[in-house]
Amino acid sequence: MKKLFFSFLVGIYFGIILVKSEVVSWFRIQSMFRFEEAHMYLIIASAVVVGVVSVAVMKWMGIATIDNEPIQYRSKQWHPGIVYGGIAFGLGWAVTGACPGPIYAQIGSGHGLALITFAGAFLGVYLYALVEQYLPQTFGEPKRWRSKQAKSAA
């Protein structure tokens, strides 16, 4: 329960950072896609740098998951679905002004229309879950991420 509470506090803090840095602003997103200002590109670039450094530190220190399992770093092969998914993601981001994480920050900061974005994202995830079994297997992993949890529970 303590871990869950800590995760909740980190999520709230992250949401505040998203709102204060204006990355949840539809106008900032539109300015980015129109190449009118560098604000969002600089934030994305800093996130990439933080991510690279964080993964390097995690590998160096041998940090485990929250369940104390070793973190597995696997390379992923390229396939055309990455392009199609990227196009769909970019179009959704440009139209709604939010990628999945900031939707919650938009809702939390009182943007009522973000509920429509949330409903669309939820529907997209649901539709993906329905068709996932018919998609080509690309990473050599079981199609169902729940399969490991189901086996361990049995």
C-alpha positions in Angstrom: 0.0 0.0 0.0 2.9 2.3 0.8 4.3 1.8 -2.8 0.9 2.6 -4.3 0.6 5.8 -2.2 4.2 6.8 -3.2 3.3 6.2 -6.9 0.2 8.3 -6.5 2.2 11.2 -5.1 4.8 10.9 -7.9 2.0 10.9 -10.4 0.5 14.1 -8.9 3.9 15.8 -8.9 4.5 14.7 -12.6 1.0 16.1 -13.5 1.9 19.5 -11.9 5.2 19.6 -13.8 3.3 18.9 -17.1 0.8 21.7 -16.4 3.4 24.2 -15.3 5.7 23.5 -18.2 2.7 24.0 -20.5 3.1 20.7 -22.3 -0.6 20.0 -21.9 -1.5 23.2 -23.6 -3.3 22.6 -26.9 -1.8 25.9 -28.2 1.7 24.8 -27.4 1.1 21.5 -29.2 -0.2 23.3 -32.3 2.7 25.7 -32.3 5.0 22.7 -32.2 3.3 20.9 -35.2 3.4 24.2 -37.1 7.1 24.7 -36.4 6.4 28.1 -34.8 8.3 27.7 -31.6 10.9 25.3 -30.1 9.3 25.0 -26.6 8.0 21.5 -27.0 11.0 20.2 -29.0 13.3 21.3 -26.2 11.2 19.6 -23.6 11.1 16.4 -25.7 14.9 16.6 -26.2 15.5 17.0 -22.5 13.2 14.0 -21.8 15.2 11.9 -24.2 18.4 12.9 -22.5 17.0 12.2 -19.0 15.7 8.8 -20.3 19.1 7.8 -21.8 21.0 8.8 -18.6 18.4 7.1 -16.4 18.6 3.8 -18.3 22.4 4.0 -18.2 22.4 4.5 -14.5 19.9 1.7 -14.0 22.0 -0.7 -15.9 25.2 0.4 -14.1 23.6 0.0 -10.7 21.7 -3.2 -11.5 18.4 -1.7 -10.4 15.5 -4.2 -10.2 11.7 -3.7 -10.8 9.3 -2.8 -8.1 8.7 -6.6 -7.7 12.5 -7.1 -7.3 12.9 -8.8 -10.7 15.8 -7.9 -13.0 15.0 -5.4 -15.7 15.4 -7.0 -19.1 16.7 -4.7 -21.9 15.9 -6.1 -25.3 16.4 -4.6 -28.7 13.3 -4.5 -30.9 13.4 -5.1 -34.6 11.9 -2.6 -37.0 8.6 -3.4 -38.8 6.1 -1.3 -40.8 3.6 -1.2 -37.9 5.9 1.3 -36.2 5.3 3.8 -39.0 1.6 3.3 -39.1 1.4 3.5 -35.3 3.6 6.7 -35.3 1.3 8.3 -37.9 -1.8 7.5 -35.9 -0.2 8.7 -32.7 1.0 11.9 -34.3 -2.4 12.6 -35.8 -4.2 12.0 -32.6 -1.7 14.2 -30.7 -2.1 17.0 -33.2 -5.9 17.0 -33.2 -6.4 16.5 -29.4 -3.3 18.3 -28.1 -2.4 15.4 -25.8 -0.5 12.2 -25.9 -1.6 9.6 -23.3 0.2 10.9 -20.2 -0.9 14.5 -20.3 -4.6 13.5 -20.8 -4.8 13.0 -17.0 -3.1 16.3 -16.4 -5.5 18.1 -18.7 -8.5 16.4 -16.9 -7.0 17.3 -13.5 -6.5 20.9 -14.5 -10.1 21.3 -15.5 -10.1 20.9 -19.2 -13.4 19.1 -19.7 -12.9 18.3 -23.4 -10.0 16.1 -22.3 -12.6 13.6 -21.2 -13.4 13.1 -24.9 -9.7 12.5 -25.6 -9.6 10.0 -22.7 -12.6 8.2 -24.1 -10.9 8.0 -27.5 -7.7 6.7 -26.0 -9.6 4.2 -24.0 -11.5 3.0 -27.1 -8.3 2.7 -29.0 -6.7 0.5 -26.3 -9.9 -1.6 -26.2 -9.9 -2.0 -30.0 -6.2 -2.9 -30.0 -6.9 -5.6 -27.4 -9.6 -7.0 -29.6 -7.4 -7.3 -32.7 -4.0 -8.0 -31.1 -4.3 -11.7 -31.5 -4.7 -11.3 -35.3 -1.6 -9.0 -35.6 1.8 -10.4 -36.6 4.0 -11.4 -33.7 7.1 -9.2 -34.0 9.2 -9.4 -30.9 9.1 -13.2 -30.1 7.1 -12.6 -27.0 3.7 -14.1 -26.1 0.9 -12.0 -27.5 -0.8 -11.7 -24.2 1.1 -9.7 -21.6 -1.3 -11.2 -19.0 -0.2 -14.7 -19.8 2.8 -14.5 -17.3 0.6 -13.2 -14.6 -2.1 -15.8 -15.3 0.5 -18.6 -15.1 2.0 -17.4 -11.8 -1.5 -17.1 -10.3 -2.4 -20.7 -11.2 
